[in-house]
C-alpha cells in the first residue's frame, strides 16, 4: 500500500532531522549570500539565457508571477569544498529569505559542491537557477524549484523528500540513483514537474506513489524505514551508505 501524506511527511521529517544533524559543518545559505554580486528584481528572470525544456520556461514564468514583488540574488560561478546547506526547516530558512525579499538564487555559471547539496525545507522559495553545470556528491531535494542550463552530475544519489519540487535541466543528469518524489503544480497538472532534456543516466525509482513491495524489491533493507505496515525510504541512510561505500540498491 502507498503511504498517505501524513505518514509520508512524518517519515521525511525524521530523515531530514537525522541528515541535517550529520552536516552541521556545512556552508549554509547565510555564508553563501556573502558572495552575492548584486540584487535584482525578479522581473529580470526573462534576461537569464537558460537552455531549458519548453515546460521549464512555462513553470518558471508561473513562479515568477507568484513572487512578482520579490528579488533575486546574483552569485558568481563557485566551487564549495564540503557540503552546502541551501535551506533548513529547523532554522526557518524560508523566513530568513522572505525577510530579505529574496525569491531566487541565480548562479551565473557552474555550481560545484564537493560534498552534499542539501535542500532541507518544504517551502517553495527560493527558486534556484544555475546558468552552467551542477556537480555534487549527493543532492537532497526539497521544496526549492531548480532550473539548470547545463548538466547535473552526482557522484551518488539525487533524492526527493516530501515536497520535492520542480527540476528542469537543459543537459543530462548523471548519478548512481535518481529518486524523485515530484507532484505537478496544482495549477499546472499537465506539466511533468521533472524534465531532463539530455536524458537521465542513472538508476531510477519514482518515490511518489510507490508501494511497500516496490521499496522491498528495489532497495537494501538497511535504507528502509517502516511503521504501522508502511515502508518508506530513509534519505539520510541512503547518503550514509553512499559515503561508506555500501550498496543502496538491492541488486
C-alpha positions, 0 to 999 in steps of 0.5 A: 500500500502507498503511504498517505501524506501524513505518514509520508511527511512524518517519515521525511521529517525524521530523515531530514532531522537525522541528515541535517544533524550529520552536516552541521559543518556545512556552508549554509545559505547565510555564508553563501549570500556573502558572495552575492554580486548584486540584487535584482528584481525578479522581473529580470528572470526573462534576461537569464539565457537558460537552455531549458525544456519548453515546460521549464520556461512555462513553470518558471514564468508561473513562479515568477508571477507568484513572487512578482514583488520579490528579488533575486540574488546574483552569485558568481560561478563557485566551487564549495569544498564540503557540503552546502546547506541551501535551506533548513526547516529547523532554522526557518530558512524560508523566513530568513529569505522572505525577510530579505525579499529574496525569491531566487538564487541565480548562479551565473555559471557552474555550481560545484559542491564537493560534498552534499547539496542539501535542500532541507525545507518544504517551502517553495522559495527560493527558486534556484537557477544555475546558468552552467553545470551542477556537480555534487556528491549527493543532492537532497531535494526539497521544496526549492524549484531548480532550473539548470542550463547545463548538466547535473552530475552526482557522484551518488544519489539525487533524492526527493523528500516530501515536497520535492519540487520542480527540476528542469535541466537543459543537459543530462543528469548523471548519478548512481540513483535518481529518486524523485518524489515530484507532484505537478503544480496544482495549477499546472497538472499537465506539466511533468514537474521533472524534465531532463532534456539530455536524458537521465543516466542513472538508476531510477525509482519514482518515490511518489506513489510507490508501494511497500513491495516496490521499496522491498524489491528495489532497495537494501533493507538497511535504507528502509524505514517502516511503521504501522505496515508502511515502508518508506525510504530513509534519505539520510541512510541512503547518503550514509551508505553512499559515503561508506561505500555500501550498496543502496540498491538491492541488486 
